[in-house]
Amino acid sequence: MTAHRGPEGGKVDPAVEAELDRLLVMRMVDLRIRYRELFRAKPPKAFGPDLLRRSIAHRIQERAYGGLSRENQRLLDQLVKAAQAKPNGRLELPRRIKPGSELVRTWNRRTFRVVVLEGGFAYEGRSYSSLSEIASEITGTKWNGPRFFGLRRSSDAVAGGSSHAG
């Protein structure tokens, strides 16, 4: 637990550094007390001194420098739910597509192009808030847009063509 860094490798707070250094020499009983203060819960029985120190250090730094963004917290929450629903299943992170990217999908021998915007998608000169709207417009039936454009795996092949992001 050495060479602490502030947010994004930036400046560090000397008070935070001093508290992190004190953790290295704290007795187990004091670590448990500090854990309870920071987490407002008893430390897990399985946590030895190393995990207690790491957990406490993380919480101290999180309070001083900030924690996860809402977006990342939401992503973690989704992954936890998926893991609980299928404990032995494969977890997949959603793809993040940068604005300006073009999604290309061939369907029924015709090629369709969608441009990713900051807050949605552009298709044939119109803006859409979701890929599912576009996929439904193209096919005339209800579709999962990310799956239609090849951004999510499907257990069975998508009928009618192929897709790729470009």
Secondary structure, 3 states (H helix, E strand, C coil): CCCCCCHHHCCCCHHHHHHHHHHCCCCHHHHHHHHHHHHCCCCCCCCCHHHHHHHHHHHHHHHHHCCCCHHHHHHHHHHHHHHHHCCCCCCCCCCCCCCCCEEEEEECCEEEEEEEECCEEEECCEEECCHHHHHHHHHCCCCCHHHHCCCCCCCCCCCCCCEEEC
